[in-house]
Amino acid sequence: MKVKLFLLIAGVCCACTLFAQAGKKHSKETLYPSYKGLLMAGYQGWFDVPDKGVIYPDEAKIHIDMWPDVSEYEKTYPTGLKHADGSVARFFNSSDQSAVDLHFKWMKEYGVDGVFVQRFFNSARPGNHKRNLVLQHAIEASSKYRRAYAVMYDLSGLKASGEDCSRLIEDWKYLVDSMKVTNQQGAHTYLFYDGKPLVTIWGLGFPDRPYNIRNIGIERFIDFLQNDPEYGGCSVMLGVPTFWRDLNADCLPDPYLHEVIRKADLLMPWMVQRFTPLIHHDMDRYRDIIIADKKWCKANGIGYVPCATPGFSWHNLSRDSRNEDEKPIGSIPRQGGRFYWQQLYTAINAGAEMIYIAMFDEVNEGTAIFKVTDNPPVGKTAKFVGMDGQPSDLYLFLTGEASKMLRGEKPLSLEMPKR
């Protein structure tokens, strides 16, 4: 009798479990069941052509510090700048399906594992169809080229008062129901972690944000993503400042941040602008921070994702913002790929199992790893970082090589790979 009762209870529990799983809207399978062993880059996709058809018409208002190599794009658009030979400099449009397709084609060709598609708070507002279009193109291209992708919510745009993460809850429902982000047609390539779709929330703990993280319903949003019976069942990664652990330097000194972090599954500190090849032994500091961060995260049952970037430049934007502290061009130099490779090597050697690359396509801050030209436009005011005489695809190649070393497919080497 006890055996029959036990079997009956077990059968009911099993049925309930299956029912609960069936109630969720995400695909149960993906080509990317874990972030571990992958290098994922951030994907902005925010370069839009205005209605007049001329992008960057005024050189004095240029906000980017690198110029993409547009030789392979199916569609390009005129700008207000010219190259040294007098030809009109052209740019791509992120809303074009062909542009996004080309980016994912490069990922497959060079072995870049995939991207987190940025979704800013403003993108969650009704009527922002361009951002939806970029995401839709990314979903289709990721399936076509079998590259991983995931949604990264960036809290930039969240107002100081009158708004909270409720809008993002409704937006995630929209993405799941209408855009099928976690259950796409064709090959399922949405990135999972710990057997669940991974969603990132970036922008917690930064002092330059107008909102108070205690008042934006962030815990409710995390709980929704993790536990909602229909739209939940997700893993959550949080994007925080570099010095989140000590709550100082680039981080707000609010211990509540640690409470929020402990609710997450993964943590990714934003390390852009925090390290430079111009300081002797700065990679030792980078290594030590990664090791100490990993130790804290392990003690709290959280996965850890260090960040690496090719370099940094913010000259044109700082000049246009009328900031008296005008930034120099290439303030954190790329050194022909050496700085980028030192970070990748150091992170892997320090025990990193996953890495976040900032960024795939952001030429605004000079952090892009996609193809950038060494022959940018010339002008009276705007200045651009070049490629140090290297091929335009150098950083795609290095990213692919590092991905192989992260997975142990090639021996880890401090020497920068050559072709």
MOWOFEN-V591535 format. One record per residue. N is the residue number from 0. RES is the residue in one letter. NEAR is the number of other C-alpha atoms within 8 Angstrom. Layout:
BEGIN
N/RES/NEAR
N/RES/NEAR
END
This chain:
BEGIN
0/M/4
1/K/5
2/V/6
3/K/7
4/L/8
5/F/8
6/L/8
7/L/8
8/I/8
9/A/8
10/G/8
11/V/8
12/C/8
13/C/8
14/A/8
15/C/8
16/T/8
17/L/8
18/F/8
19/A/9
20/Q/7
21/A/7
22/G/8
23/K/11
24/K/11
25/H/9
26/S/8
27/K/4
28/E/6
29/T/12
30/L/10
31/Y/10
32/P/12
33/S/10
34/Y/10
35/K/7
36/G/10
37/L/12
38/L/14
39/M/12
40/A/12
41/G/14
42/Y/12
43/Q/10
44/G/11
45/W/6
46/F/8
47/D/8
48/V/10
49/P/7
50/D/5
51/K/5
52/G/8
53/V/12
54/I/12
55/Y/10
56/P/8
57/D/8
58/E/11
59/A/7
60/K/9
61/I/11
62/H/8
63/I/13
64/D/16
65/M/14
66/W/12
67/P/10
68/D/9
69/V/9
70/S/4
71/E/5
72/Y/10
73/E/6
74/K/9
75/T/10
76/Y/12
77/P/11
78/T/13
79/G/12
80/L/13
81/K/13
82/H/12
83/A/7
84/D/5
85/G/6
86/S/7
87/V/10
88/A/11
89/R/9
90/F/11
91/F/11
92/N/12
93/S/12
94/S/13
95/D/9
96/Q/9
97/S/9
98/A/14
99/V/14
100/D/11
101/L/9
102/H/9
103/F/14
104/K/10
105/W/10
106/M/13
107/K/12
108/E/7
109/Y/10
110/G/12
111/V/15
112/D/13
113/G/13
114/V/12
115/F/12
116/V/14
117/Q/12
118/R/11
119/F/11
120/F/13
121/N/9
122/S/10
123/A/11
124/R/8
125/P/5
126/G/4
127/N/10
128/H/6
129/K/7
130/R/12
131/N/9
132/L/9
133/V/14
134/L/9
135/Q/9
136/H/11
137/A/13
138/I/11
139/E/10
140/A/14
141/S/14
142/S/14
143/K/8
144/Y/9
145/R/11
146/R/14
147/A/13
148/Y/14
149/A/12
150/V/11
151/M/12
152/Y/12
153/D/11
154/L/10
155/S/9
156/G/7
157/L/11
158/K/8
159/A/8
160/S/5
161/G/5
162/E/9
163/D/10
164/C/10
165/S/9
166/R/9
167/L/10
168/I/10
169/E/8
170/D/9
171/W/9
172/K/9
173/Y/9
174/L/10
175/V/14
176/D/8
177/S/6
178/M/9
179/K/9
180/V/9
181/T/11
182/N/11
183/Q/12
184/Q/7
185/G/6
186/A/10
187/H/13
188/T/13
189/Y/14
190/L/14
191/F/14
192/Y/12
193/D/7
194/G/7
195/K/10
196/P/14
197/L/13
198/V/13
199/T/11
200/I/12
201/W/11
202/G/12
203/L/10
204/G/12
205/F/11
206/P/7
207/D/4
208/R/8
209/P/7
210/Y/10
211/N/8
212/I/10
213/R/7
214/N/8
215/I/10
216/G/11
217/I/12
218/E/8
219/R/7
220/F/12
221/I/11
222/D/9
223/F/11
224/L/14
225/Q/11
226/N/9
227/D/10
228/P/9
229/E/7
230/Y/13
231/G/11
232/G/12
233/C/11
234/S/16
235/V/14
236/M/13
237/L/14
238/G/13
239/V/14
240/P/13
241/T/10
242/F/11
243/W/13
244/R/7
245/D/5
246/L/11
247/N/9
248/A/6
249/D/10
250/C/13
251/L/10
252/P/6
253/D/7
254/P/7
255/Y/7
256/L/11
257/H/8
258/E/8
259/V/10
260/I/9
261/R/10
262/K/8
263/A/13
264/D/11
265/L/12
266/L/15
267/M/13
268/P/13
269/W/10
270/M/12
271/V/11
272/Q/8
273/R/6
274/F/9
275/T/11
276/P/10
277/L/5
278/I/6
279/H/5
280/H/6
281/D/10
282/M/11
283/D/7
284/R/8
285/Y/11
286/R/11
287/D/8
288/I/8
289/I/11
290/I/10
291/A/8
292/D/10
293/K/10
294/K/8
295/W/9
296/C/12
297/K/9
298/A/7
299/N/7
300/G/8
301/I/12
302/G/10
303/Y/13
304/V/13
305/P/14
306/C/13
307/A/13
308/T/13
309/P/13
310/G/15
311/F/15
312/S/17
313/W/16
314/H/13
315/N/14
316/L/12
317/S/12
318/R/10
319/D/11
320/S/6
321/R/6
322/N/8
323/E/4
324/D/5
325/E/8
326/K/10
327/P/8
328/I/12
329/G/13
330/S/9
331/I/11
332/P/11
333/R/13
334/Q/7
335/G/9
336/G/11
337/R/9
338/F/14
339/Y/12
340/W/11
341/Q/10
342/Q/12
343/L/10
344/Y/12
345/T/11
346/A/13
347/I/10
348/N/8
349/A/9
350/G/7
351/A/11
352/E/11
353/M/13
354/I/13
355/Y/13
356/I/12
357/A/13
358/M/13
359/F/14
360/D/12
361/E/11
362/V/12
363/N/12
364/E/11
365/G/15
366/T/16
367/A/12
368/I/13
369/F/12
370/K/11
371/V/14
372/T/12
373/D/12
374/N/6
375/P/10
376/P/11
377/V/10
378/G/9
379/K/4
380/T/6
381/A/10
382/K/10
383/F/11
384/V/12
385/G/11
386/M/11
387/D/8
388/G/7
389/Q/8
390/P/7
391/S/12
392/D/10
393/L/11
394/Y/12
395/L/15
396/F/10
397/L/11
398/T/12
399/G/12
400/E/10
401/A/11
402/S/14
403/K/10
404/M/11
405/L/13
406/R/9
407/G/8
408/E/7
409/K/7
410/P/6
411/L/9
412/S/6
413/L/7
414/E/4
415/M/9
416/P/6
417/K/3
418/R/2
END
